[in-house]
Structure formats: structure tokens, C-alpha cells
Amino acid sequence: MDPSLCDSCWHFDYDEEYDEYYCMMDLDEDEVYRIFASRQSRCPYYRQGDDYTLARRQ
């Protein structure tokens, strides 16, 4: 999996309390392992999004 895709993912968010970025998907350990061990080049939960996605809908 290409970790650089996380930067543009809808589920990738910043936590001010811990001062770090994280994935907001509620994944258990088995799902995380399957994603990183699979031969797919991208996460099955990847969803294109940015700060302007919501604004475009309005």
C-alpha cells in the first residue's frame, strides 16, 4: 500500500491533542494487517477528499 495516498484520503485527520495525523477508520488489528499485507496498491477504504469537498456540495 502506498502511504502517500493517506494524505488525500477523506478518513485521514489531524489530532490536535496528540499533534499527529491518523486514520479515522475504525479498523481492528486483523483488518490493518490484511491491508498492509495484501498485494493491492491501495487501501480498500480510501476515499478521495480534501477540505473543499464539502464546500463544493453546498
Stockholm file with secondary structure:
# STOCKHOLM 1.0

chainA/1-58         MDPSLCDSCWHFDYDEEYDEYYCMMDLDEDEVYRIFASRQSRCPYYRQGDDYTLARRQ
#=GR chainA/1-58 SS CCGGGGGGBTTEEEETTTTEEEECSCCCHHHHHHHHHSSCSSCTTCCBCCTTHHHHHC
#=GC SS_cons        CCGGGGGGBTTEEEETTTTEEEECSCCCHHHHHHHHHSSCSSCTTCCBCCTTHHHHHC
//
